[in-house]
Amino acid sequence: MNGDRGALEIALEAVERAGRPGGCEPWTCRVGSWSLAVVSCAAGPVPAGTVLDEEERISTAFSGSRRAEFLAGRAALRLACRGVGVADIAVPIGALGQAVPPRGVAACLTHKRGVALAVAALHSMPGDSIGVDLEFVSSRNTRLLERVLGPAERDGFSGADLDPVAAVHVCIAAKEAAIKAASVRVSERLRFADISIATISGETLRIQVRGGLALTGVFARKPPWVAALAW
Ligand SMILES: CC(C)(COP(=O)(O)OP(=O)(O)OC[C@H]1O[C@@H](n2cnc3c(N)ncnc32)[C@H](O)[C@@H]1OP(=O)(O)O)[C@@H](O)C(=O)NCCC(=O)NCCS
């Protein structure tokens, strides 16, 4: 499975449009082996046919914005899976809380402020997984940087061309994307403390997971949004 940071950049443009008042139409894109989709639930229900009956049933356990985002996430994941030629199969909730993609597909979703972003790719080897995360940059306390990043990571981020607020959000997005990709591989619910960012080179990251697993990550920024992928 190979990634292209350009895909994430284009997707973030769609996220930014979807995050405006009123949202926007569903967006999909295929770049290399990745298929990405963005669905907004700000302007009302997700498009007909993008959520299956079983997922509608699962969603009744939630209410309000959580239910809307759950459905938008499933719709985005469905569109991303269709982008790699996968037939519509209901996506249940796994034991770790993850959206369980159809067999043979690595897929993941994230939602924030009424916008869902999903990515899917066909497995190039059994057990492939991918993680995606979306963050909305707010003037969070930059002291979070100290909580989220270890000293070696702080040095790495200080060399990157990012202001401290952006660095906090890039770091959170990268670690959450890595948690999602790695949790399903090790069948364990991982935490920030299990993930460390080993190197940052431009917008590409080498991510180390407790236990020895190494992942590649990429991030993209389109203020006020930051997104990261890990695989
Ligand atoms: C699991 C986690 C990464 C999800 O990230 P988030 O920013 O809360 O939520 P997002 O919207 O980006 O993603 C949610 C989706 O991720 C997926 N997901 C949830 N848990 C997952 C897991 N363990 N593995 C893979 N995917 C998971 C689901 O599809 C979920 O959406 P759905 O419930 O609508 O299907 C996050 O909740 C987490 O546990 N972070 C670690 C926090 C930590 O270590 N805290 C320590 C104190 S600082």
The ligand as a MOL file (V3000), in Angstrom:
LIG
                    3D

  0  0  0     0  0            999 V3000
M  V30 BEGIN CTAB
M  V30 COUNTS 48 50 0 0 0
M  V30 BEGIN ATOM
M  V30 1 C -9.6210 6.1800 19.0470 0
M  V30 2 C -9.2980 7.6650 18.8200 0
M  V30 3 C -7.9370 7.7540 18.1390 0
M  V30 4 C -10.3890 8.2540 17.8850 0
M  V30 5 O -10.0470 9.5670 17.5040 0
M  V30 6 P -11.0500 10.8100 17.7110 0
M  V30 7 O -10.3150 12.0400 17.3230 0
M  V30 8 O -11.6420 10.7170 19.0770 0
M  V30 9 O -12.2590 10.5700 16.6990 0
M  V30 10 P -12.3190 10.6240 15.0990 0
M  V30 11 O -13.5530 11.2920 14.7090 0
M  V30 12 O -11.0530 11.1030 14.4970 0
M  V30 13 O -12.4410 9.0770 14.7200 0
M  V30 14 C -13.5560 8.3560 15.1440 0
M  V30 15 C -13.6010 7.0770 14.3510 0
M  V30 16 O -12.4110 6.3220 14.5350 0
M  V30 17 C -12.7360 4.9400 14.4630 0
M  V30 18 N -12.1560 4.3330 15.6580 0
M  V30 19 C -12.5450 4.4650 16.9420 0
M  V30 20 N -11.7210 3.7660 17.7460 0
M  V30 21 C -10.8000 3.1810 16.9470 0
M  V30 22 C -9.6850 2.3110 17.1750 0
M  V30 23 N -9.3500 1.8820 18.4110 0
M  V30 24 N -8.9520 1.9010 16.1090 0
M  V30 25 C -9.2660 2.2900 14.8610 0
M  V30 26 N -10.3140 3.1050 14.5770 0
M  V30 27 C -11.0590 3.5360 15.6260 0
M  V30 28 C -14.2540 4.8230 14.3920 0
M  V30 29 O -14.6070 4.5490 13.0550 0
M  V30 30 C -14.7160 6.1890 14.8170 0
M  V30 31 O -15.8890 6.6630 14.1930 0
M  V30 32 P -17.3230 5.9670 14.4050 0
M  V30 33 O -17.4050 5.6210 15.8590 0
M  V30 34 O -18.3090 6.9990 13.9900 0
M  V30 35 O -17.2890 4.7450 13.5060 0
M  V30 36 C -9.2840 8.4910 20.1360 0
M  V30 37 O -10.5540 8.4760 20.7390 0
M  V30 38 C -8.2530 8.0130 21.1650 0
M  V30 39 O -8.4340 7.0320 21.8580 0
M  V30 40 N -7.1400 8.7620 21.3180 0
M  V30 41 C -6.1140 8.4880 22.3130 0
M  V30 42 C -6.3010 9.4180 23.4580 0
M  V30 43 C -5.2590 9.2560 24.5800 0
M  V30 44 O -4.2970 8.5170 24.4890 0
M  V30 45 N -5.4750 9.9560 25.6250 0
M  V30 46 C -4.5630 9.9010 26.7370 0
M  V30 47 C -4.6290 11.1540 27.5590 0
M  V30 48 S -3.8550 12.5600 26.7290 0
M  V30 END ATOM
M  V30 BEGIN BOND
M  V30 1 1 1 2
M  V30 2 1 2 3
M  V30 3 1 2 4
M  V30 4 1 2 36
M  V30 5 1 4 5
M  V30 6 1 5 6
M  V30 7 2 6 7
M  V30 8 1 6 8
M  V30 9 1 6 9
M  V30 10 1 9 10
M  V30 11 2 10 11
M  V30 12 1 10 12
M  V30 13 1 10 13
M  V30 14 1 13 14
M  V30 15 1 14 15
M  V30 16 1 15 16
M  V30 17 1 15 30
M  V30 18 1 16 17
M  V30 19 1 17 18
M  V30 20 1 17 28
M  V30 21 1 18 19
M  V30 22 1 18 27
M  V30 23 2 19 20
M  V30 24 1 20 21
M  V30 25 1 21 22
M  V30 26 2 21 27
M  V30 27 1 22 23
M  V30 28 2 22 24
M  V30 29 1 24 25
M  V30 30 2 25 26
M  V30 31 1 26 27
M  V30 32 1 28 29
M  V30 33 1 28 30
M  V30 34 1 30 31
M  V30 35 1 31 32
M  V30 36 2 32 33
M  V30 37 1 32 34
M  V30 38 1 32 35
M  V30 39 1 36 37
M  V30 40 1 36 38
M  V30 41 2 38 39
M  V30 42 1 38 40
M  V30 43 1 40 41
M  V30 44 1 41 42
M  V30 45 1 42 43
M  V30 46 2 43 44
M  V30 47 1 43 45
M  V30 48 1 45 46
M  V30 49 1 46 47
M  V30 50 1 47 48
M  V30 END BOND
M  V30 END CTAB
M  END
